[in-house]
Amino acid sequence: MNLYGELGFPEQKDLGFAKSPNRLNVALSRAKRLLIIVGNSELFRQKEIYNNVYNTIASNPNGRIIKYEKK
């Protein structure tokens, strides 16, 4: 019996330690050449500061938002 269904893990509905804007500051300020953020954009954008980052990346000509599409 699989406790967590098809995904194999419980659905996350909380940002956990990333709730703190300090975490975002550290992540963005440490990148020297390239920053890759991997995660669930719907979950990430729940907090206004993270939504602002998402929109900044999406509107920047050098930024890329790549969406996963299950085939």
PDB file of N, CA, C and O in Angstrom:
ATOM      1  N   MET A   1       0.839  -1.188   0.000  1.00  0.00           N
ATOM      2  CA  MET A   1       0.000   0.000   0.000  1.00  0.00           C
ATOM      3  C   MET A   1       0.884   1.250   0.000  1.00  0.00           C
ATOM      4  O   MET A   1       1.795   1.372   0.818  1.00  0.00           O
ATOM      5  N   ASN A   2       0.612   2.158  -0.905  1.00  0.00           N
ATOM      6  CA  ASN A   2       1.375   3.389  -1.005  1.00  0.00           C
ATOM      7  C   ASN A   2       0.650   4.498  -0.239  1.00  0.00           C
ATOM      8  O   ASN A   2      -0.448   4.901  -0.623  1.00  0.00           O
ATOM      9  N   LEU A   3       1.256   4.987   0.833  1.00  0.00           N
ATOM     10  CA  LEU A   3       0.632   6.015   1.664  1.00  0.00           C
ATOM     11  C   LEU A   3       0.431   7.332   0.941  1.00  0.00           C
ATOM     12  O   LEU A   3      -0.503   8.073   1.247  1.00  0.00           O
ATOM     13  N   TYR A   4       1.296   7.629  -0.011  1.00  0.00           N
ATOM     14  CA  TYR A   4       1.298   8.956  -0.615  1.00  0.00           C
ATOM     15  C   TYR A   4       0.803   8.988  -2.054  1.00  0.00           C
ATOM     16  O   TYR A   4       1.009   9.983  -2.749  1.00  0.00           O
ATOM     17  N   GLY A   5       0.175   7.956  -2.503  1.00  0.00           N
ATOM     18  CA  GLY A   5      -0.393   7.977  -3.841  1.00  0.00           C
ATOM     19  C   GLY A   5       0.647   7.905  -4.937  1.00  0.00           C
ATOM     20  O   GLY A   5       1.766   7.436  -4.729  1.00  0.00           O
ATOM     21  N   GLU A   6       0.264   8.367  -6.082  1.00  0.00           N
ATOM     22  CA  GLU A   6       1.079   8.249  -7.296  1.00  0.00           C
ATOM     23  C   GLU A   6       2.418   8.975  -7.206  1.00  0.00           C
ATOM     24  O   GLU A   6       3.412   8.509  -7.764  1.00  0.00           O
ATOM     25  N   LEU A   7       2.453  10.113  -6.508  1.00  0.00           N
ATOM     26  CA  LEU A   7       3.681  10.899  -6.441  1.00  0.00           C
ATOM     27  C   LEU A   7       4.762  10.263  -5.570  1.00  0.00           C
ATOM     28  O   LEU A   7       5.952  10.486  -5.794  1.00  0.00           O
ATOM     29  N   GLY A   8       4.352   9.473  -4.581  1.00  0.00           N
ATOM     30  CA  GLY A   8       5.323   8.823  -3.715  1.00  0.00           C
ATOM     31  C   GLY A   8       5.742   9.661  -2.526  1.00  0.00           C
ATOM     32  O   GLY A   8       6.604   9.245  -1.751  1.00  0.00           O
ATOM     33  N   PHE A   9       5.151  10.834  -2.366  1.00  0.00           N
ATOM     34  CA  PHE A   9       5.442  11.685  -1.223  1.00  0.00           C
ATOM     35  C   PHE A   9       4.209  12.544  -0.936  1.00  0.00           C
ATOM     36  O   PHE A   9       3.372  12.733  -1.819  1.00  0.00           O
ATOM     37  N   PRO A  10       4.087  13.062   0.284  1.00  0.00           N
ATOM     38  CA  PRO A  10       2.915  13.872   0.603  1.00  0.00           C
ATOM     39  C   PRO A  10       2.950  15.203  -0.145  1.00  0.00           C
ATOM     40  O   PRO A  10       4.021  15.769  -0.360  1.00  0.00           O
ATOM     41  N   GLU A  11       1.792  15.695  -0.534  1.00  0.00           N
ATOM     42  CA  GLU A  11       1.704  16.983  -1.209  1.00  0.00           C
ATOM     43  C   GLU A  11       2.115  18.077  -0.224  1.00  0.00           C
ATOM     44  O   GLU A  11       1.626  18.123   0.905  1.00  0.00           O
ATOM     45  N   GLN A  12       3.004  18.943  -0.656  1.00  0.00           N
ATOM     46  CA  GLN A  12       3.471  20.018   0.209  1.00  0.00           C
ATOM     47  C   GLN A  12       2.600  21.244  -0.017  1.00  0.00           C
ATOM     48  O   GLN A  12       2.360  21.651  -1.153  1.00  0.00           O
ATOM     49  N   LYS A  13       2.131  21.827   1.081  1.00  0.00           N
ATOM     50  CA  LYS A  13       1.280  23.007   0.989  1.00  0.00           C
ATOM     51  C   LYS A  13       1.849  24.171   1.789  1.00  0.00           C
ATOM     52  O   LYS A  13       1.151  25.148   2.063  1.00  0.00           O
ATOM     53  N   ASP A  14       3.111  24.060   2.158  1.00  0.00           N
ATOM     54  CA  ASP A  14       3.738  25.038   3.031  1.00  0.00           C
ATOM     55  C   ASP A  14       5.145  25.334   2.510  1.00  0.00           C
ATOM     56  O   ASP A  14       5.816  24.446   1.984  1.00  0.00           O
ATOM     57  N   LEU A  15       5.579  26.564   2.655  1.00  0.00           N
ATOM     58  CA  LEU A  15       6.914  26.944   2.188  1.00  0.00           C
ATOM     59  C   LEU A  15       8.018  26.505   3.147  1.00  0.00           C
ATOM     60  O   LEU A  15       9.199  26.609   2.816  1.00  0.00           O
ATOM     61  N   GLY A  16       7.655  26.026   4.305  1.00  0.00           N
ATOM     62  CA  GLY A  16       8.654  25.545   5.259  1.00  0.00           C
ATOM     63  C   GLY A  16       9.645  26.627   5.633  1.00  0.00           C
ATOM     64  O   GLY A  16       9.252  27.752   5.939  1.00  0.00           O
ATOM     65  N   PHE A  17      10.946  26.292   5.611  1.00  0.00           N
ATOM     66  CA  PHE A  17      11.971  27.263   6.005  1.00  0.00           C
ATOM     67  C   PHE A  17      12.036  28.448   5.044  1.00  0.00           C
ATOM     68  O   PHE A  17      12.576  29.496   5.398  1.00  0.00           O
ATOM     69  N   ALA A  18      11.499  28.301   3.845  1.00  0.00           N
ATOM     70  CA  ALA A  18      11.544  29.392   2.858  1.00  0.00           C
ATOM     71  C   ALA A  18      10.512  30.479   3.148  1.00  0.00           C
ATOM     72  O   ALA A  18      10.429  31.458   2.405  1.00  0.00           O
ATOM     73  N   LYS A  19       9.729  30.327   4.207  1.00  0.00           N
ATOM     74  CA  LYS A  19       8.775  31.375   4.596  1.00  0.00           C
ATOM     75  C   LYS A  19       9.504  32.673   4.923  1.00  0.00           C
ATOM     76  O   LYS A  19       8.960  33.764   4.755  1.00  0.00           O
ATOM     77  N   SER A  20      10.723  32.542   5.384  1.00  0.00           N
ATOM     78  CA  SER A  20      11.501  33.705   5.800  1.00  0.00           C
ATOM     79  C   SER A  20      12.081  34.432   4.587  1.00  0.00           C
ATOM     80  O   SER A  20      12.801  33.826   3.794  1.00  0.00           O
ATOM     81  N   PRO A  21      11.775  35.729   4.431  1.00  0.00           N
ATOM     82  CA  PRO A  21      12.368  36.500   3.324  1.00  0.00           C
ATOM     83  C   PRO A  21      13.895  36.509   3.362  1.00  0.00           C
ATOM     84  O   PRO A  21      14.538  36.715   2.332  1.00  0.00           O
ATOM     85  N   ASN A  22      14.476  36.289   4.531  1.00  0.00           N
ATOM     86  CA  ASN A  22      15.946  36.217   4.640  1.00  0.00           C
ATOM     87  C   ASN A  22      16.499  35.091   3.784  1.00  0.00           C
ATOM     88  O   ASN A  22      17.582  35.221   3.212  1.00  0.00           O
ATOM     89  N   ARG A  23      15.764  33.985   3.690  1.00  0.00           N
ATOM     90  CA  ARG A  23      16.197  32.849   2.862  1.00  0.00           C
ATOM     91  C   ARG A  23      16.265  33.259   1.395  1.00  0.00           C
ATOM     92  O   ARG A  23      17.197  32.897   0.678  1.00  0.00           O
ATOM     93  N   LEU A  24      15.263  34.022   0.962  1.00  0.00           N
ATOM     94  CA  LEU A  24      15.244  34.495  -0.419  1.00  0.00           C
ATOM     95  C   LEU A  24      16.424  35.430  -0.666  1.00  0.00           C
ATOM     96  O   LEU A  24      17.090  35.336  -1.697  1.00  0.00           O
ATOM     97  N   ASN A  25      16.676  36.315   0.264  1.00  0.00           N
ATOM     98  CA  ASN A  25      17.795  37.245   0.139  1.00  0.00           C
ATOM     99  C   ASN A  25      19.112  36.498  -0.019  1.00  0.00           C
ATOM    100  O   ASN A  25      19.923  36.843  -0.879  1.00  0.00           O
ATOM    101  N   VAL A  26      19.328  35.491   0.795  1.00  0.00           N
ATOM    102  CA  VAL A  26      20.561  34.706   0.723  1.00  0.00           C
ATOM    103  C   VAL A  26      20.649  33.988  -0.619  1.00  0.00           C
ATOM    104  O   VAL A  26      21.701  34.001  -1.259  1.00  0.00           O
ATOM    105  N   ALA A  27      19.577  33.373  -1.042  1.00  0.00           N
ATOM    106  CA  ALA A  27      19.579  32.618  -2.303  1.00  0.00           C
ATOM    107  C   ALA A  27      19.888  33.524  -3.497  1.00  0.00           C
ATOM    108  O   ALA A  27      20.673  33.155  -4.370  1.00  0.00           O
ATOM    109  N   LEU A  28      19.285  34.685  -3.533  1.00  0.00           N
ATOM    110  CA  LEU A  28      19.473  35.577  -4.679  1.00  0.00           C
ATOM    111  C   LEU A  28      20.812  36.312  -4.638  1.00  0.00           C
ATOM    112  O   LEU A  28      21.398  36.588  -5.685  1.00  0.00           O
ATOM    113  N   SER A  29      21.290  36.625  -3.462  1.00  0.00           N
ATOM    114  CA  SER A  29      22.521  37.419  -3.373  1.00  0.00           C
ATOM    115  C   SER A  29      23.783  36.576  -3.513  1.00  0.00           C
ATOM    116  O   SER A  29      24.856  37.128  -3.757  1.00  0.00           O
ATOM    117  N   ARG A  30      23.689  35.275  -3.368  1.00  0.00           N
ATOM    118  CA  ARG A  30      24.868  34.420  -3.469  1.00  0.00           C
ATOM    119  C   ARG A  30      25.202  34.019  -4.907  1.00  0.00           C
ATOM    120  O   ARG A  30      26.333  33.632  -5.202  1.00  0.00           O
ATOM    121  N   ALA A  31      24.226  34.110  -5.788  1.00  0.00           N
ATOM    122  CA  ALA A  31      24.454  33.693  -7.180  1.00  0.00           C
ATOM    123  C   ALA A  31      25.446  34.650  -7.847  1.00  0.00           C
ATOM    124  O   ALA A  31      25.289  35.869  -7.768  1.00  0.00           O
ATOM    125  N   LYS A  32      26.456  34.097  -8.498  1.00  0.00           N
ATOM    126  CA  LYS A  32      27.462  34.918  -9.172  1.00  0.00           C
ATOM    127  C   LYS A  32      27.221  34.993 -10.679  1.00  0.00           C
ATOM    128  O   LYS A  32      27.321  36.069 -11.267  1.00  0.00           O
ATOM    129  N   ARG A  33      26.908  33.871 -11.303  1.00  0.00           N
ATOM    130  CA  ARG A  33      26.727  33.840 -12.757  1.00  0.00           C
ATOM    131  C   ARG A  33      25.353  33.347 -13.181  1.00  0.00           C
ATOM    132  O   ARG A  33      24.794  33.813 -14.174  1.00  0.00           O
ATOM    133  N   LEU A  34      24.816  32.407 -12.426  1.00  0.00           N
ATOM    134  CA  LEU A  34      23.580  31.765 -12.840  1.00  0.00           C
ATOM    135  C   LEU A  34      22.801  31.349 -11.605  1.00  0.00           C
ATOM    136  O   LEU A  34      23.372  30.843 -10.640  1.00  0.00           O
ATOM    137  N   LEU A  35      21.510  31.563 -11.640  1.00  0.00           N
ATOM    138  CA  LEU A  35      20.645  31.127 -10.554  1.00  0.00           C
ATOM    139  C   LEU A  35      19.522  30.304 -11.157  1.00  0.00           C
ATOM    140  O   LEU A  35      18.801  30.773 -12.038  1.00  0.00           O
ATOM    141  N   ILE A  36      19.379  29.095 -10.687  1.00  0.00           N
ATOM    142  CA  ILE A  36      18.309  28.218 -11.136  1.00  0.00           C
ATOM    143  C   ILE A  36      17.450  27.894  -9.919  1.00  0.00           C
ATOM    144  O   ILE A  36      17.945  27.400  -8.906  1.00  0.00           O
ATOM    145  N   ILE A  37      16.166  28.177 -10.033  1.00  0.00           N
ATOM    146  CA  ILE A  37      15.216  27.878  -8.969  1.00  0.00           C
ATOM    147  C   ILE A  37      14.324  26.760  -9.482  1.00  0.00           C
ATOM    148  O   ILE A  37      13.691  26.889 -10.530  1.00  0.00           O
ATOM    149  N   VAL A  38      14.277  25.679  -8.749  1.00  0.00           N
ATOM    150  CA  VAL A  38      13.448  24.540  -9.146  1.00  0.00           C
ATOM    151  C   VAL A  38      12.375  24.366  -8.089  1.00  0.00           C
ATOM    152  O   VAL A  38      12.666  24.322  -6.894  1.00  0.00           O
ATOM    153  N   GLY A  39      11.141  24.269  -8.534  1.00  0.00           N
ATOM    154  CA  GLY A  39      10.078  24.053  -7.561  1.00  0.00           C
ATOM    155  C   GLY A  39       8.703  24.293  -8.149  1.00  0.00           C
ATOM    156  O   GLY A  39       8.543  24.507  -9.350  1.00  0.00           O
ATOM    157  N   ASN A  40       7.740  24.252  -7.293  1.00  0.00           N
ATOM    158  CA  ASN A  40       6.345  24.440  -7.661  1.00  0.00           C
ATOM    159  C   ASN A  40       6.038  25.935  -7.645  1.00  0.00           C
ATOM    160  O   ASN A  40       6.000  26.542  -6.574  1.00  0.00           O
ATOM    161  N   SER A  41       5.820  26.532  -8.806  1.00  0.00           N
ATOM    162  CA  SER A  41       5.613  27.976  -8.871  1.00  0.00           C
ATOM    163  C   SER A  41       4.324  28.403  -8.175  1.00  0.00           C
ATOM    164  O   SER A  41       4.258  29.502  -7.624  1.00  0.00           O
ATOM    165  N   GLU A  42       3.313  27.564  -8.192  1.00  0.00           N
ATOM    166  CA  GLU A  42       2.064  27.918  -7.494  1.00  0.00           C
ATOM    167  C   GLU A  42       2.300  28.004  -5.989  1.00  0.00           C
ATOM    168  O   GLU A  42       1.802  28.918  -5.331  1.00  0.00           O
ATOM    169  N   LEU A  43       3.041  27.076  -5.459  1.00  0.00           N
ATOM    170  CA  LEU A  43       3.370  27.101  -4.034  1.00  0.00           C
ATOM    171  C   LEU A  43       4.305  28.273  -3.738  1.00  0.00           C
ATOM    172  O   LEU A  43       4.106  28.991  -2.758  1.00  0.00           O
ATOM    173  N   PHE A  44       5.302  28.467  -4.563  1.00  0.00           N
ATOM    174  CA  PHE A  44       6.292  29.531  -4.391  1.00  0.00           C
ATOM    175  C   PHE A  44       5.635  30.906  -4.381  1.00  0.00           C
ATOM    176  O   PHE A  44       6.034  31.778  -3.609  1.00  0.00           O
ATOM    177  N   ARG A  45       4.634  31.106  -5.231  1.00  0.00           N
ATOM    178  CA  ARG A  45       4.025  32.424  -5.404  1.00  0.00           C
ATOM    179  C   ARG A  45       2.965  32.755  -4.362  1.00  0.00           C
ATOM    180  O   ARG A  45       2.324  33.800  -4.461  1.00  0.00           O
ATOM    181  N   GLN A  46       2.765  31.907  -3.377  1.00  0.00           N
ATOM    182  CA  GLN A  46       1.776  32.180  -2.331  1.00  0.00           C
ATOM    183  C   GLN A  46       2.136  33.418  -1.513  1.00  0.00           C
ATOM    184  O   GLN A  46       1.254  34.134  -1.038  1.00  0.00           O
ATOM    185  N   LYS A  47       3.396  33.659  -1.356  1.00  0.00           N
ATOM    186  CA  LYS A  47       3.868  34.808  -0.585  1.00  0.00           C
ATOM    187  C   LYS A  47       4.195  35.941  -1.559  1.00  0.00           C
ATOM    188  O   LYS A  47       4.814  35.708  -2.598  1.00  0.00           O
ATOM    189  N   GLU A  48       3.783  37.157  -1.229  1.00  0.00           N
ATOM    190  CA  GLU A  48       3.923  38.289  -2.154  1.00  0.00           C
ATOM    191  C   GLU A  48       5.372  38.517  -2.592  1.00  0.00           C
ATOM    192  O   GLU A  48       5.627  38.774  -3.769  1.00  0.00           O
ATOM    193  N   ILE A  49       6.304  38.427  -1.675  1.00  0.00           N
ATOM    194  CA  ILE A  49       7.706  38.672  -2.040  1.00  0.00           C
ATOM    195  C   ILE A  49       8.195  37.650  -3.075  1.00  0.00           C
ATOM    196  O   ILE A  49       8.955  38.000  -3.979  1.00  0.00           O
ATOM    197  N   TYR A  50       7.762  36.394  -2.945  1.00  0.00           N
ATOM    198  CA  TYR A  50       8.151  35.363  -3.901  1.00  0.00           C
ATOM    199  C   TYR A  50       7.430  35.560  -5.236  1.00  0.00           C
ATOM    200  O   TYR A  50       7.983  35.280  -6.299  1.00  0.00           O
ATOM    201  N   ASN A  51       6.199  36.041  -5.167  1.00  0.00           N
ATOM    202  CA  ASN A  51       5.459  36.335  -6.390  1.00  0.00           C
ATOM    203  C   ASN A  51       6.151  37.458  -7.157  1.00  0.00           C
ATOM    204  O   ASN A  51       6.212  37.429  -8.386  1.00  0.00           O
ATOM    205  N   ASN A  52       6.668  38.442  -6.436  1.00  0.00           N
ATOM    206  CA  ASN A  52       7.417  39.538  -7.074  1.00  0.00           C
ATOM    207  C   ASN A  52       8.668  39.017  -7.772  1.00  0.00           C
ATOM    208  O   ASN A  52       8.990  39.454  -8.877  1.00  0.00           O
ATOM    209  N   VAL A  53       9.369  38.095  -7.140  1.00  0.00           N
ATOM    210  CA  VAL A  53      10.556  37.494  -7.755  1.00  0.00           C
ATOM    211  C   VAL A  53      10.158  36.751  -9.027  1.00  0.00           C
ATOM    212  O   VAL A  53      10.800  36.902 -10.066  1.00  0.00           O
ATOM    213  N   TYR A  54       9.108  35.957  -8.944  1.00  0.00           N
ATOM    214  CA  TYR A  54       8.622  35.203 -10.114  1.00  0.00           C
ATOM    215  C   TYR A  54       8.301  36.156 -11.272  1.00  0.00           C
ATOM    216  O   TYR A  54       8.713  35.923 -12.408  1.00  0.00           O
ATOM    217  N   ASN A  55       7.567  37.222 -10.975  1.00  0.00           N
ATOM    218  CA  ASN A  55       7.187  38.176 -12.028  1.00  0.00           C
ATOM    219  C   ASN A  55       8.396  38.907 -12.594  1.00  0.00           C
ATOM    220  O   ASN A  55       8.434  39.215 -13.786  1.00  0.00           O
ATOM    221  N   THR A  56       9.380  39.185 -11.752  1.00  0.00           N
ATOM    222  CA  THR A  56      10.605  39.837 -12.227  1.00  0.00           C
ATOM    223  C   THR A  56      11.364  38.916 -13.184  1.00  0.00           C
ATOM    224  O   THR A  56      11.854  39.355 -14.224  1.00  0.00           O
ATOM    225  N   ILE A  57      11.452  37.650 -12.823  1.00  0.00           N
ATOM    226  CA  ILE A  57      12.125  36.684 -13.698  1.00  0.00           C
ATOM    227  C   ILE A  57      11.375  36.544 -15.015  1.00  0.00           C
ATOM    228  O   ILE A  57      11.982  36.529 -16.086  1.00  0.00           O
ATOM    229  N   ALA A  58      10.053  36.441 -14.929  1.00  0.00           N
ATOM    230  CA  ALA A  58       9.222  36.253 -16.127  1.00  0.00           C
ATOM    231  C   ALA A  58       9.301  37.452 -17.072  1.00  0.00           C
ATOM    232  O   ALA A  58       9.225  37.284 -18.289  1.00  0.00           O
ATOM    233  N   SER A  59       9.451  38.654 -16.526  1.00  0.00           N
ATOM    234  CA  SER A  59       9.465  39.851 -17.367  1.00  0.00           C
ATOM    235  C   SER A  59      10.869  40.255 -17.825  1.00  0.00           C
ATOM    236  O   SER A  59      11.010  41.156 -18.652  1.00  0.00           O
ATOM    237  N   ASN A  60      11.895  39.609 -17.303  1.00  0.00           N
ATOM    238  CA  ASN A  60      13.274  39.924 -17.652  1.00  0.00           C
ATOM    239  C   ASN A  60      13.653  39.187 -18.936  1.00  0.00           C
ATOM    240  O   ASN A  60      13.420  37.982 -19.034  1.00  0.00           O
ATOM    241  N   PRO A  61      14.231  39.878 -19.921  1.00  0.00           N
ATOM    242  CA  PRO A  61      14.605  39.195 -21.169  1.00  0.00           C
ATOM    243  C   PRO A  61      15.616  38.057 -20.965  1.00  0.00           C
ATOM    244  O   PRO A  61      15.687  37.139 -21.783  1.00  0.00           O
ATOM    245  N   ASN A  62      16.385  38.115 -19.892  1.00  0.00           N
ATOM    246  CA  ASN A  62      17.342  37.043 -19.602  1.00  0.00           C
ATOM    247  C   ASN A  62      16.766  35.976 -18.676  1.00  0.00           C
ATOM    248  O   ASN A  62      17.408  34.952 -18.437  1.00  0.00           O
ATOM    249  N   GLY A  63      15.572  36.205 -18.160  1.00  0.00           N
ATOM    250  CA  GLY A  63      14.935  35.245 -17.260  1.00  0.00           C
ATOM    251  C   GLY A  63      14.144  34.208 -18.041  1.00  0.00           C
ATOM    252  O   GLY A  63      13.677  34.476 -19.148  1.00  0.00           O
ATOM    253  N   ARG A  64      13.998  33.043 -17.469  1.00  0.00           N
ATOM    254  CA  ARG A  64      13.229  31.968 -18.116  1.00  0.00           C
ATOM    255  C   ARG A  64      12.378  31.266 -17.073  1.00  0.00           C
ATOM    256  O   ARG A  64      12.861  30.918 -15.995  1.00  0.00           O
ATOM    257  N   ILE A  65      11.117  31.061 -17.397  1.00  0.00           N
ATOM    258  CA  ILE A  65      10.235  30.217 -16.607  1.00  0.00           C
ATOM    259  C   ILE A  65       9.933  29.012 -17.484  1.00  0.00           C
ATOM    260  O   ILE A  65       9.314  29.146 -18.539  1.00  0.00           O
ATOM    261  N   ILE A  66      10.362  27.857 -17.056  1.00  0.00           N
ATOM    262  CA  ILE A  66      10.151  26.640 -17.825  1.00  0.00           C
ATOM    263  C   ILE A  66       9.148  25.781 -17.076  1.00  0.00           C
ATOM    264  O   ILE A  66       9.401  25.373 -15.942  1.00  0.00           O
ATOM    265  N   LYS A  67       8.028  25.508 -17.691  1.00  0.00           N
ATOM    266  CA  LYS A  67       6.972  24.728 -17.046  1.00  0.00           C
ATOM    267  C   LYS A  67       7.093  23.266 -17.386  1.00  0.00           C
ATOM    268  O   LYS A  67       7.341  22.897 -18.534  1.00  0.00           O
ATOM    269  N   TYR A  68       6.917  22.442 -16.386  1.00  0.00           N
ATOM    270  CA  TYR A  68       6.936  20.998 -16.572  1.00  0.00           C
ATOM    271  C   TYR A  68       5.590  20.568 -17.127  1.00  0.00           C
ATOM    272  O   TYR A  68       4.542  20.991 -16.640  1.00  0.00           O
ATOM    273  N   GLU A  69       5.624  19.739 -18.132  1.00  0.00           N
ATOM    274  CA  GLU A  69       4.406  19.179 -18.691  1.00  0.00           C
ATOM    275  C   GLU A  69       4.535  17.665 -18.701  1.00  0.00           C
ATOM    276  O   GLU A  69       5.414  17.100 -19.352  1.00  0.00           O
ATOM    277  N   LYS A  70       3.646  17.029 -17.970  1.00  0.00           N
ATOM    278  CA  LYS A  70       3.656  15.575 -17.895  1.00  0.00           C
ATOM    279  C   LYS A  70       3.192  15.013 -19.246  1.00  0.00           C
ATOM    280  O   LYS A  70       2.157  15.416 -19.777  1.00  0.00           O
ATOM    281  N   LYS A  71       3.969  14.088 -19.783  1.00  0.00           N
ATOM    282  CA  LYS A  71       3.633  13.529 -21.094  1.00  0.00           C
ATOM    283  C   LYS A  71       2.987  12.188 -20.967  1.00  0.00           C
ATOM    284  O   LYS A  71       2.639  11.573 -21.975  1.00  0.00           O
TER     285      LYS A  71
END
